[in-house]
Amino acid sequence: MINETVLRIEAIDLLIKTFGVLDTERFITSIKSSNFDYTEWHKNLWKDKNIEEIHKMATEFATKKI
């Protein structure tokens, strides 16, 4: 497990590579200024998927990262 500083840096780098600087800043601002509840969002993220589907998605994602 990486430390929080490395996690943040890598996450920001990934956002910038994906969305560019401006949209990354817009995203971060929208998260900070809203009542976004990560825990609630995460609970509902895959509520329509069963464990096998989630496992398949995770496996496919991990394979693509290698």
PDB file of N, CA, C, O and CB in Angstrom:
ATOM      1  N   MET A   1       0.848  -1.179   0.000  1.00  0.00           N
ATOM      2  CA  MET A   1       0.000   0.000   0.000  1.00  0.00           C
ATOM      3  C   MET A   1       0.895   1.243   0.000  1.00  0.00           C
ATOM      4  O   MET A   1       1.865   1.326   0.753  1.00  0.00           O
ATOM      5  CB  MET A   1      -0.966  -0.003   1.229  1.00  0.00           C
ATOM      6  N   ILE A   2       0.550   2.205  -0.858  1.00  0.00           N
ATOM      7  CA  ILE A   2       1.342   3.438  -0.940  1.00  0.00           C
ATOM      8  C   ILE A   2       0.818   4.452   0.074  1.00  0.00           C
ATOM      9  O   ILE A   2      -0.329   4.375   0.514  1.00  0.00           O
ATOM     10  CB  ILE A   2       1.298   4.034  -2.381  1.00  0.00           C
ATOM     11  N   ASN A   3       1.676   5.399   0.433  1.00  0.00           N
ATOM     12  CA  ASN A   3       1.241   6.386   1.412  1.00  0.00           C
ATOM     13  C   ASN A   3       0.298   7.409   0.769  1.00  0.00           C
ATOM     14  O   ASN A   3       0.162   7.465  -0.453  1.00  0.00           O
ATOM     15  CB  ASN A   3       2.458   7.095   2.033  1.00  0.00           C
ATOM     16  N   GLU A   4      -0.335   8.198   1.600  1.00  0.00           N
ATOM     17  CA  GLU A   4      -1.376   9.119   1.130  1.00  0.00           C
ATOM     18  C   GLU A   4      -0.837  10.177   0.168  1.00  0.00           C
ATOM     19  O   GLU A   4      -1.522  10.544  -0.788  1.00  0.00           O
ATOM     20  CB  GLU A   4      -2.031   9.801   2.315  1.00  0.00           C
ATOM     21  N   THR A   5       0.358  10.662   0.402  1.00  0.00           N
ATOM     22  CA  THR A   5       0.936  11.676  -0.477  1.00  0.00           C
ATOM     23  C   THR A   5       1.165  11.120  -1.875  1.00  0.00           C
ATOM     24  O   THR A   5       0.825  11.765  -2.867  1.00  0.00           O
ATOM     25  CB  THR A   5       2.253  12.199   0.104  1.00  0.00           C
ATOM     26  N   VAL A   6       1.735   9.938  -1.954  1.00  0.00           N
ATOM     27  CA  VAL A   6       1.971   9.305  -3.258  1.00  0.00           C
ATOM     28  C   VAL A   6       0.639   9.029  -3.945  1.00  0.00           C
ATOM     29  O   VAL A   6       0.500   9.251  -5.148  1.00  0.00           O
ATOM     30  CB  VAL A   6       2.781   7.988  -3.097  1.00  0.00           C
ATOM     31  N   LEU A   7      -0.330   8.552  -3.192  1.00  0.00           N
ATOM     32  CA  LEU A   7      -1.656   8.283  -3.743  1.00  0.00           C
ATOM     33  C   LEU A   7      -2.256   9.539  -4.363  1.00  0.00           C
ATOM     34  O   LEU A   7      -2.772   9.497  -5.480  1.00  0.00           O
ATOM     35  CB  LEU A   7      -2.585   7.738  -2.657  1.00  0.00           C
ATOM     36  N   ARG A   8      -2.190  10.638  -3.652  1.00  0.00           N
ATOM     37  CA  ARG A   8      -2.745  11.896  -4.165  1.00  0.00           C
ATOM     38  C   ARG A   8      -2.024  12.359  -5.427  1.00  0.00           C
ATOM     39  O   ARG A   8      -2.659  12.765  -6.401  1.00  0.00           O
ATOM     40  CB  ARG A   8      -2.662  12.984  -3.095  1.00  0.00           C
ATOM     41  N   ILE A   9      -0.706  12.295  -5.403  1.00  0.00           N
ATOM     42  CA  ILE A   9       0.070  12.731  -6.570  1.00  0.00           C
ATOM     43  C   ILE A   9      -0.267  11.880  -7.789  1.00  0.00           C
ATOM     44  O   ILE A   9      -0.504  12.405  -8.876  1.00  0.00           O
ATOM     45  CB  ILE A   9       1.581  12.658  -6.275  1.00  0.00           C
ATOM     46  N   GLU A  10      -0.288  10.566  -7.601  1.00  0.00           N
ATOM     47  CA  GLU A  10      -0.589   9.680  -8.731  1.00  0.00           C
ATOM     48  C   GLU A  10      -2.021   9.873  -9.226  1.00  0.00           C
ATOM     49  O   GLU A  10      -2.276   9.813 -10.429  1.00  0.00           O
ATOM     50  CB  GLU A  10      -0.368   8.217  -8.333  1.00  0.00           C
ATOM     51  N   ALA A  11      -2.950  10.103  -8.309  1.00  0.00           N
ATOM     52  CA  ALA A  11      -4.346  10.322  -8.705  1.00  0.00           C
ATOM     53  C   ALA A  11      -4.485  11.619  -9.502  1.00  0.00           C
ATOM     54  O   ALA A  11      -5.169  11.652 -10.525  1.00  0.00           O
ATOM     55  CB  ALA A  11      -5.261  10.361  -7.460  1.00  0.00           C
ATOM     56  N   ILE A  12      -3.841  12.678  -9.036  1.00  0.00           N
ATOM     57  CA  ILE A  12      -3.904  13.951  -9.757  1.00  0.00           C
ATOM     58  C   ILE A  12      -3.258  13.811 -11.134  1.00  0.00           C
ATOM     59  O   ILE A  12      -3.790  14.310 -12.127  1.00  0.00           O
ATOM     60  CB  ILE A  12      -3.208  15.072  -8.948  1.00  0.00           C
ATOM     61  N   ASP A  13      -2.114  13.133 -11.192  1.00  0.00           N
ATOM     62  CA  ASP A  13      -1.464  12.909 -12.492  1.00  0.00           C
ATOM     63  C   ASP A  13      -2.377  12.162 -13.447  1.00  0.00           C
ATOM     64  O   ASP A  13      -2.472  12.507 -14.625  1.00  0.00           O
ATOM     65  CB  ASP A  13      -0.159  12.132 -12.311  1.00  0.00           C
ATOM     66  N   LEU A  14      -3.045  11.142 -12.939  1.00  0.00           N
ATOM     67  CA  LEU A  14      -3.966  10.367 -13.773  1.00  0.00           C
ATOM     68  C   LEU A  14      -5.131  11.224 -14.253  1.00  0.00           C
ATOM     69  O   LEU A  14      -5.516  11.156 -15.420  1.00  0.00           O
ATOM     70  CB  LEU A  14      -4.493   9.154 -13.000  1.00  0.00           C
ATOM     71  N   LEU A  15      -5.689  12.029 -13.359  1.00  0.00           N
ATOM     72  CA  LEU A  15      -6.787  12.919 -13.752  1.00  0.00           C
ATOM     73  C   LEU A  15      -6.327  13.900 -14.830  1.00  0.00           C
ATOM     74  O   LEU A  15      -7.038  14.136 -15.807  1.00  0.00           O
ATOM     75  CB  LEU A  15      -7.325  13.688 -12.525  1.00  0.00           C
ATOM     76  N   ILE A  16      -5.143  14.466 -14.648  1.00  0.00           N
ATOM     77  CA  ILE A  16      -4.632  15.424 -15.634  1.00  0.00           C
ATOM     78  C   ILE A  16      -4.404  14.750 -16.978  1.00  0.00           C
ATOM     79  O   ILE A  16      -4.740  15.319 -18.016  1.00  0.00           O
ATOM     80  CB  ILE A  16      -3.328  16.063 -15.139  1.00  0.00           C
ATOM     81  N   LYS A  17      -3.841  13.553 -16.976  1.00  0.00           N
ATOM     82  CA  LYS A  17      -3.619  12.834 -18.231  1.00  0.00           C
ATOM     83  C   LYS A  17      -4.944  12.513 -18.922  1.00  0.00           C
ATOM     84  O   LYS A  17      -5.032  12.522 -20.149  1.00  0.00           O
ATOM     85  CB  LYS A  17      -2.831  11.541 -17.974  1.00  0.00           C
ATOM     86  N   THR A  18      -5.970  12.230 -18.120  1.00  0.00           N
ATOM     87  CA  THR A  18      -7.263  11.847 -18.683  1.00  0.00           C
ATOM     88  C   THR A  18      -8.095  13.050 -19.104  1.00  0.00           C
ATOM     89  O   THR A  18      -8.690  13.048 -20.182  1.00  0.00           O
ATOM     90  CB  THR A  18      -8.036  11.024 -17.682  1.00  0.00           C
ATOM     91  N   PHE A  19      -8.139  14.074 -18.260  1.00  0.00           N
ATOM     92  CA  PHE A  19      -9.057  15.192 -18.490  1.00  0.00           C
ATOM     93  C   PHE A  19      -8.391  16.522 -18.804  1.00  0.00           C
ATOM     94  O   PHE A  19      -9.064  17.461 -19.230  1.00  0.00           O
ATOM     95  CB  PHE A  19      -9.911  15.365 -17.305  1.00  0.00           C
ATOM     96  N   GLY A  20      -7.086  16.619 -18.603  1.00  0.00           N
ATOM     97  CA  GLY A  20      -6.403  17.895 -18.760  1.00  0.00           C
ATOM     98  C   GLY A  20      -6.449  18.686 -17.466  1.00  0.00           C
ATOM     99  O   GLY A  20      -7.211  18.362 -16.556  1.00  0.00           O
ATOM    100  N   VAL A  21      -5.627  19.728 -17.389  1.00  0.00           N
ATOM    101  CA  VAL A  21      -5.491  20.503 -16.157  1.00  0.00           C
ATOM    102  C   VAL A  21      -6.793  21.203 -15.785  1.00  0.00           C
ATOM    103  O   VAL A  21      -7.233  21.126 -14.638  1.00  0.00           O
ATOM    104  CB  VAL A  21      -4.375  21.529 -16.302  1.00  0.00           C
ATOM    105  N   LEU A  22      -7.407  21.879 -16.737  1.00  0.00           N
ATOM    106  CA  LEU A  22      -8.604  22.664 -16.442  1.00  0.00           C
ATOM    107  C   LEU A  22      -9.739  21.788 -15.924  1.00  0.00           C
ATOM    108  O   LEU A  22     -10.338  22.104 -14.896  1.00  0.00           O
ATOM    109  CB  LEU A  22      -9.058  23.416 -17.686  1.00  0.00           C
ATOM    110  N   ASP A  23     -10.042  20.699 -16.614  1.00  0.00           N
ATOM    111  CA  ASP A  23     -11.146  19.848 -16.169  1.00  0.00           C
ATOM    112  C   ASP A  23     -10.809  19.117 -14.873  1.00  0.00           C
ATOM    113  O   ASP A  23     -11.708  18.800 -14.094  1.00  0.00           O
ATOM    114  CB  ASP A  23     -11.502  18.840 -17.254  1.00  0.00           C
ATOM    115  N   THR A  24      -9.541  18.848 -14.635  1.00  0.00           N
ATOM    116  CA  THR A  24      -9.147  18.263 -13.350  1.00  0.00           C
ATOM    117  C   THR A  24      -9.429  19.249 -12.224  1.00  0.00           C
ATOM    118  O   THR A  24      -9.973  18.872 -11.186  1.00  0.00           O
ATOM    119  CB  THR A  24      -7.649  17.867 -13.359  1.00  0.00           C
ATOM    120  N   GLU A  25      -9.065  20.498 -12.425  1.00  0.00           N
ATOM    121  CA  GLU A  25      -9.350  21.516 -11.415  1.00  0.00           C
ATOM    122  C   GLU A  25     -10.845  21.698 -11.213  1.00  0.00           C
ATOM    123  O   GLU A  25     -11.298  21.876 -10.082  1.00  0.00           O
ATOM    124  CB  GLU A  25      -8.716  22.843 -11.808  1.00  0.00           C
ATOM    125  N   ARG A  26     -11.616  21.657 -12.290  1.00  0.00           N
ATOM    126  CA  ARG A  26     -13.075  21.757 -12.182  1.00  0.00           C
ATOM    127  C   ARG A  26     -13.625  20.588 -11.359  1.00  0.00           C
ATOM    128  O   ARG A  26     -14.498  20.772 -10.511  1.00  0.00           O
ATOM    129  CB  ARG A  26     -13.727  21.780 -13.592  1.00  0.00           C
ATOM    130  N   PHE A  27     -13.101  19.378 -11.622  1.00  0.00           N
ATOM    131  CA  PHE A  27     -13.548  18.192 -10.901  1.00  0.00           C
ATOM    132  C   PHE A  27     -13.251  18.321  -9.405  1.00  0.00           C
ATOM    133  O   PHE A  27     -14.128  18.090  -8.573  1.00  0.00           O
ATOM    134  CB  PHE A  27     -12.874  16.935 -11.472  1.00  0.00           C
ATOM    135  N   ILE A  28     -12.027  18.686  -9.071  1.00  0.00           N
ATOM    136  CA  ILE A  28     -11.641  18.804  -7.665  1.00  0.00           C
ATOM    137  C   ILE A  28     -12.477  19.880  -6.977  1.00  0.00           C
ATOM    138  O   ILE A  28     -12.922  19.687  -5.846  1.00  0.00           O
ATOM    139  CB  ILE A  28     -10.137  19.129  -7.538  1.00  0.00           C
ATOM    140  N   THR A  29     -12.691  20.993  -7.641  1.00  0.00           N
ATOM    141  CA  THR A  29     -13.511  22.059  -7.075  1.00  0.00           C
ATOM    142  C   THR A  29     -14.940  21.594  -6.849  1.00  0.00           C
ATOM    143  O   THR A  29     -15.549  21.915  -5.828  1.00  0.00           O
ATOM    144  CB  THR A  29     -13.498  23.278  -7.986  1.00  0.00           C
ATOM    145  N   SER A  30     -15.474  20.841  -7.797  1.00  0.00           N
ATOM    146  CA  SER A  30     -16.858  20.374  -7.643  1.00  0.00           C
ATOM    147  C   SER A  30     -16.988  19.399  -6.481  1.00  0.00           C
ATOM    148  O   SER A  30     -18.000  19.404  -5.780  1.00  0.00           O
ATOM    149  CB  SER A  30     -17.345  19.710  -8.934  1.00  0.00           C
ATOM    150  N   ILE A  31     -15.977  18.563  -6.268  1.00  0.00           N
ATOM    151  CA  ILE A  31     -16.003  17.630  -5.141  1.00  0.00           C
ATOM    152  C   ILE A  31     -15.899  18.389  -3.825  1.00  0.00           C
ATOM    153  O   ILE A  31     -16.628  18.103  -2.876  1.00  0.00           O
ATOM    154  CB  ILE A  31     -14.859  16.601  -5.258  1.00  0.00           C
ATOM    155  N   LYS A  32     -14.989  19.356  -3.774  1.00  0.00           N
ATOM    156  CA  LYS A  32     -14.770  20.105  -2.538  1.00  0.00           C
ATOM    157  C   LYS A  32     -15.961  20.993  -2.182  1.00  0.00           C
ATOM    158  O   LYS A  32     -16.250  21.187  -1.001  1.00  0.00           O
ATOM    159  CB  LYS A  32     -13.517  20.954  -2.661  1.00  0.00           C
ATOM    160  N   SER A  33     -16.648  21.530  -3.174  1.00  0.00           N
ATOM    161  CA  SER A  33     -17.711  22.497  -2.902  1.00  0.00           C
ATOM    162  C   SER A  33     -19.098  21.871  -2.765  1.00  0.00           C
ATOM    163  O   SER A  33     -20.056  22.557  -2.408  1.00  0.00           O
ATOM    164  CB  SER A  33     -17.742  23.522  -3.991  1.00  0.00           C
ATOM    165  N   SER A  34     -19.210  20.585  -3.044  1.00  0.00           N
ATOM    166  CA  SER A  34     -20.522  19.945  -2.942  1.00  0.00           C
ATOM    167  C   SER A  34     -20.609  19.127  -1.660  1.00  0.00           C
ATOM    168  O   SER A  34     -19.627  18.978  -0.932  1.00  0.00           O
ATOM    169  CB  SER A  34     -20.790  19.049  -4.171  1.00  0.00           C
ATOM    170  N   ASN A  35     -21.768  18.617  -1.407  1.00  0.00           N
ATOM    171  CA  ASN A  35     -21.961  17.742  -0.259  1.00  0.00           C
ATOM    172  C   ASN A  35     -21.748  16.294  -0.667  1.00  0.00           C
ATOM    173  O   ASN A  35     -22.465  15.400  -0.215  1.00  0.00           O
ATOM    174  CB  ASN A  35     -23.361  17.932   0.341  1.00  0.00           C
ATOM    175  N   PHE A  36     -20.767  16.070  -1.515  1.00  0.00           N
ATOM    176  CA  PHE A  36     -20.470  14.742  -2.028  1.00  0.00           C
ATOM    177  C   PHE A  36     -20.103  13.817  -0.879  1.00  0.00           C
ATOM    178  O   PHE A  36     -19.188  14.105  -0.108  1.00  0.00           O
ATOM    179  CB  PHE A  36     -19.333  14.797  -3.064  1.00  0.00           C
ATOM    180  N   ASP A  37     -20.809  12.719  -0.769  1.00  0.00           N
ATOM    181  CA  ASP A  37     -20.554  11.730   0.278  1.00  0.00           C
ATOM    182  C   ASP A  37     -19.983  10.484  -0.382  1.00  0.00           C
ATOM    183  O   ASP A  37     -20.721   9.670  -0.938  1.00  0.00           O
ATOM    184  CB  ASP A  37     -21.858  11.396   1.087  1.00  0.00           C
ATOM    185  N   TYR A  38     -18.664  10.343  -0.317  1.00  0.00           N
ATOM    186  CA  TYR A  38     -17.994   9.229  -0.973  1.00  0.00           C
ATOM    187  C   TYR A  38     -18.516   7.894  -0.474  1.00  0.00           C
ATOM    188  O   TYR A  38     -18.684   6.960  -1.258  1.00  0.00           O
ATOM    189  CB  TYR A  38     -16.496   9.314  -0.754  1.00  0.00           C
ATOM    190  N   THR A  39     -18.772   7.795   0.819  1.00  0.00           N
ATOM    191  CA  THR A  39     -19.231   6.530   1.387  1.00  0.00           C
ATOM    192  C   THR A  39     -20.579   6.129   0.798  1.00  0.00           C
ATOM    193  O   THR A  39     -20.771   4.971   0.427  1.00  0.00           O
ATOM    194  CB  THR A  39     -19.332   6.632   2.914  1.00  0.00           C
ATOM    195  N   GLU A  40     -21.502   7.064   0.709  1.00  0.00           N
ATOM    196  CA  GLU A  40     -22.818   6.768   0.120  1.00  0.00           C
ATOM    197  C   GLU A  40     -22.683   6.442  -1.356  1.00  0.00           C
ATOM    198  O   GLU A  40     -23.311   5.504  -1.847  1.00  0.00           O
ATOM    199  CB  GLU A  40     -23.781   7.953   0.312  1.00  0.00           C
ATOM    200  N   TRP A  41     -21.873   7.208  -2.063  1.00  0.00           N
ATOM    201  CA  TRP A  41     -21.663   6.969  -3.488  1.00  0.00           C
ATOM    202  C   TRP A  41     -21.095   5.574  -3.701  1.00  0.00           C
ATOM    203  O   TRP A  41     -21.537   4.842  -4.586  1.00  0.00           O
ATOM    204  CB  TRP A  41     -20.724   8.034  -4.091  1.00  0.00           C
ATOM    205  N   HIS A  42     -20.118   5.216  -2.890  1.00  0.00           N
ATOM    206  CA  HIS A  42     -19.466   3.918  -3.041  1.00  0.00           C
ATOM    207  C   HIS A  42     -20.422   2.770  -2.722  1.00  0.00           C
ATOM    208  O   HIS A  42     -20.369   1.722  -3.364  1.00  0.00           O
ATOM    209  CB  HIS A  42     -18.236   3.839  -2.141  1.00  0.00           C
ATOM    210  N   LYS A  43     -21.296   2.964  -1.734  1.00  0.00           N
ATOM    211  CA  LYS A  43     -22.268   1.910  -1.393  1.00  0.00           C
ATOM    212  C   LYS A  43     -23.195   1.605  -2.558  1.00  0.00           C
ATOM    213  O   LYS A  43     -23.632   0.467  -2.726  1.00  0.00           O
ATOM    214  CB  LYS A  43     -23.095   2.319  -0.172  1.00  0.00           C
ATOM    215  N   ASN A  44     -23.492   2.608  -3.354  1.00  0.00           N
ATOM    216  CA  ASN A  44     -24.433   2.444  -4.467  1.00  0.00           C
ATOM    217  C   ASN A  44     -23.757   2.220  -5.818  1.00  0.00           C
ATOM    218  O   ASN A  44     -24.431   2.016  -6.827  1.00  0.00           O
ATOM    219  CB  ASN A  44     -25.317   3.651  -4.556  1.00  0.00           C
ATOM    220  N   LEU A  45     -22.428   2.258  -5.835  1.00  0.00           N
ATOM    221  CA  LEU A  45     -21.694   2.221  -7.091  1.00  0.00           C
ATOM    222  C   LEU A  45     -22.015   0.987  -7.925  1.00  0.00           C
ATOM    223  O   LEU A  45     -22.277   1.098  -9.123  1.00  0.00           O
ATOM    224  CB  LEU A  45     -20.218   2.277  -6.818  1.00  0.00           C
ATOM    225  N   TRP A  46     -21.996  -0.173  -7.308  1.00  0.00           N
ATOM    226  CA  TRP A  46     -22.230  -1.416  -8.034  1.00  0.00           C
ATOM    227  C   TRP A  46     -23.386  -2.207  -7.429  1.00  0.00           C
ATOM    228  O   TRP A  46     -23.340  -3.436  -7.372  1.00  0.00           O
ATOM    229  CB  TRP A  46     -20.966  -2.266  -8.043  1.00  0.00           C
ATOM    230  N   LYS A  47     -24.411  -1.511  -6.985  1.00  0.00           N
ATOM    231  CA  LYS A  47     -25.526  -2.203  -6.335  1.00  0.00           C
ATOM    232  C   LYS A  47     -26.269  -3.134  -7.292  1.00  0.00           C
ATOM    233  O   LYS A  47     -26.955  -4.056  -6.849  1.00  0.00           O
ATOM    234  CB  LYS A  47     -26.497  -1.189  -5.755  1.00  0.00           C
ATOM    235  N   ASP A  48     -26.139  -2.902  -8.593  1.00  0.00           N
ATOM    236  CA  ASP A  48     -26.817  -3.761  -9.562  1.00  0.00           C
ATOM    237  C   ASP A  48     -25.917  -4.878 -10.086  1.00  0.00           C
ATOM    238  O   ASP A  48     -26.301  -5.598 -11.008  1.00  0.00           O
ATOM    239  CB  ASP A  48     -27.320  -2.930 -10.722  1.00  0.00           C
ATOM    240  N   LYS A  49     -24.719  -5.030  -9.504  1.00  0.00           N
ATOM    241  CA  LYS A  49     -23.782  -6.077  -9.928  1.00  0.00           C
ATOM    242  C   LYS A  49     -23.619  -7.106  -8.814  1.00  0.00           C
ATOM    243  O   LYS A  49     -23.642  -6.773  -7.629  1.00  0.00           O
ATOM    244  CB  LYS A  49     -22.403  -5.467 -10.309  1.00  0.00           C
ATOM    245  N   ASN A  50     -23.456  -8.368  -9.224  1.00  0.00           N
ATOM    246  CA  ASN A  50     -23.176  -9.400  -8.227  1.00  0.00           C
ATOM    247  C   ASN A  50     -21.663  -9.548  -8.082  1.00  0.00           C
ATOM    248  O   ASN A  50     -20.904  -8.935  -8.833  1.00  0.00           O
ATOM    249  CB  ASN A  50     -23.835 -10.760  -8.625  1.00  0.00           C
ATOM    250  N   ILE A  51     -21.228 -10.353  -7.130  1.00  0.00           N
ATOM    251  CA  ILE A  51     -19.812 -10.479  -6.817  1.00  0.00           C
ATOM    252  C   ILE A  51     -19.004 -11.018  -8.000  1.00  0.00           C
ATOM    253  O   ILE A  51     -17.857 -10.620  -8.202  1.00  0.00           O
ATOM    254  CB  ILE A  51     -19.628 -11.382  -5.615  1.00  0.00           C
ATOM    255  N   GLU A  52     -19.589 -11.906  -8.766  1.00  0.00           N
ATOM    256  CA  GLU A  52     -18.887 -12.445  -9.930  1.00  0.00           C
ATOM    257  C   GLU A  52     -18.633 -11.356 -10.976  1.00  0.00           C
ATOM    258  O   GLU A  52     -17.556 -11.300 -11.568  1.00  0.00           O
ATOM    259  CB  GLU A  52     -19.694 -13.595 -10.552  1.00  0.00           C
ATOM    260  N   GLU A  53     -19.620 -10.499 -11.198  1.00  0.00           N
ATOM    261  CA  GLU A  53     -19.460  -9.409 -12.167  1.00  0.00           C
ATOM    262  C   GLU A  53     -18.398  -8.415 -11.702  1.00  0.00           C
ATOM    263  O   GLU A  53     -17.588  -7.944 -12.500  1.00  0.00           O
ATOM    264  CB  GLU A  53     -20.801  -8.684 -12.386  1.00  0.00           C
ATOM    265  N   ILE A  54     -18.406  -8.103 -10.419  1.00  0.00           N
ATOM    266  CA  ILE A  54     -17.419  -7.172  -9.864  1.00  0.00           C
ATOM    267  C   ILE A  54     -16.024  -7.777  -9.968  1.00  0.00           C
ATOM    268  O   ILE A  54     -15.066  -7.092 -10.326  1.00  0.00           O
ATOM    269  CB  ILE A  54     -17.752  -6.826  -8.387  1.00  0.00           C
ATOM    270  N   HIS A  55     -15.917  -9.062  -9.654  1.00  0.00           N
ATOM    271  CA  HIS A  55     -14.622  -9.737  -9.762  1.00  0.00           C
ATOM    272  C   HIS A  55     -14.107  -9.708 -11.204  1.00  0.00           C
ATOM    273  O   HIS A  55     -12.927  -9.453 -11.442  1.00  0.00           O
ATOM    274  CB  HIS A  55     -14.733 -11.191  -9.267  1.00  0.00           C
ATOM    275  N   LYS A  56     -14.987  -9.968 -12.148  1.00  0.00           N
ATOM    276  CA  LYS A  56     -14.597  -9.941 -13.563  1.00  0.00           C
ATOM    277  C   LYS A  56     -14.117  -8.550 -13.961  1.00  0.00           C
ATOM    278  O   LYS A  56     -13.107  -8.417 -14.651  1.00  0.00           O
ATOM    279  CB  LYS A  56     -15.776 -10.373 -14.460  1.00  0.00           C
ATOM    280  N   MET A  57     -14.830  -7.519 -13.535  1.00  0.00           N
ATOM    281  CA  MET A  57     -14.433  -6.147 -13.845  1.00  0.00           C
ATOM    282  C   MET A  57     -13.066  -5.827 -13.242  1.00  0.00           C
ATOM    283  O   MET A  57     -12.221  -5.215 -13.896  1.00  0.00           O
ATOM    284  CB  MET A  57     -15.486  -5.153 -13.328  1.00  0.00           C
ATOM    285  N   ALA A  58     -12.854  -6.241 -12.002  1.00  0.00           N
ATOM    286  CA  ALA A  58     -11.578  -5.985 -11.326  1.00  0.00           C
ATOM    287  C   ALA A  58     -10.441  -6.711 -12.022  1.00  0.00           C
ATOM    288  O   ALA A  58      -9.359  -6.155 -12.211  1.00  0.00           O
ATOM    289  CB  ALA A  58     -11.650  -6.412  -9.855  1.00  0.00           C
ATOM    290  N   THR A  59     -10.690  -7.952 -12.400  1.00  0.00           N
ATOM    291  CA  THR A  59      -9.664  -8.743 -13.089  1.00  0.00           C
ATOM    292  C   THR A  59      -9.297  -8.104 -14.427  1.00  0.00           C
ATOM    293  O   THR A  59      -8.119  -8.001 -14.767  1.00  0.00           O
ATOM    294  CB  THR A  59     -10.152 -10.191 -13.308  1.00  0.00           C
ATOM    295  N   GLU A  60     -10.294  -7.681 -15.174  1.00  0.00           N
ATOM    296  CA  GLU A  60     -10.047  -7.035 -16.465  1.00  0.00           C
ATOM    297  C   GLU A  60      -9.278  -5.726 -16.286  1.00  0.00           C
ATOM    298  O   GLU A  60      -8.384  -5.409 -17.070  1.00  0.00           O
ATOM    299  CB  GLU A  60     -11.375  -6.772 -17.193  1.00  0.00           C
ATOM    300  N   PHE A  61      -9.631  -4.982 -15.260  1.00  0.00           N
ATOM    301  CA  PHE A  61      -8.948  -3.712 -14.988  1.00  0.00           C
ATOM    302  C   PHE A  61      -7.485  -3.977 -14.620  1.00  0.00           C
ATOM    303  O   PHE A  61      -6.584  -3.304 -15.120  1.00  0.00           O
ATOM    304  CB  PHE A  61      -9.666  -2.933 -13.844  1.00  0.00           C
ATOM    305  N   ALA A  62      -7.259  -4.951 -13.752  1.00  0.00           N
ATOM    306  CA  ALA A  62      -5.897  -5.280 -13.322  1.00  0.00           C
ATOM    307  C   ALA A  62      -5.052  -5.765 -14.494  1.00  0.00           C
ATOM    308  O   ALA A  62      -3.865  -5.449 -14.579  1.00  0.00           O
ATOM    309  CB  ALA A  62      -5.927  -6.347 -12.222  1.00  0.00           C
ATOM    310  N   THR A  63      -5.645  -6.514 -15.376  1.00  0.00           N
ATOM    311  CA  THR A  63      -4.929  -7.020 -16.540  1.00  0.00           C
ATOM    312  C   THR A  63      -4.512  -5.882 -17.462  1.00  0.00           C
ATOM    313  O   THR A  63      -3.413  -5.907 -18.017  1.00  0.00           O
ATOM    314  CB  THR A  63      -5.793  -8.024 -17.302  1.00  0.00           C
ATOM    315  N   LYS A  64      -5.356  -4.908 -17.628  1.00  0.00           N
ATOM    316  CA  LYS A  64      -5.054  -3.767 -18.502  1.00  0.00           C
ATOM    317  C   LYS A  64      -3.932  -2.901 -17.925  1.00  0.00           C
ATOM    318  O   LYS A  64      -3.182  -2.291 -18.687  1.00  0.00           O
ATOM    319  CB  LYS A  64      -6.313  -2.914 -18.716  1.00  0.00           C
ATOM    320  N   LYS A  65      -3.803  -2.834 -16.602  1.00  0.00           N
ATOM    321  CA  LYS A  65      -2.794  -2.005 -15.974  1.00  0.00           C
ATOM    322  C   LYS A  65      -1.390  -2.585 -16.110  1.00  0.00           C
ATOM    323  O   LYS A  65      -0.409  -1.850 -15.996  1.00  0.00           O
ATOM    324  CB  LYS A  65      -3.126  -1.814 -14.525  1.00  0.00           C
ATOM    325  N   ILE A  66      -1.280  -3.870 -16.349  1.00  0.00           N
ATOM    326  CA  ILE A  66       0.037  -4.518 -16.388  1.00  0.00           C
ATOM    327  C   ILE A  66       0.749  -4.239 -17.673  1.00  0.00           C
ATOM    328  O   ILE A  66       1.869  -4.708 -17.873  1.00  0.00           O
ATOM    329  CB  ILE A  66      -0.091  -6.007 -16.197  1.00  0.00           C
TER     330      ILE A  66
END
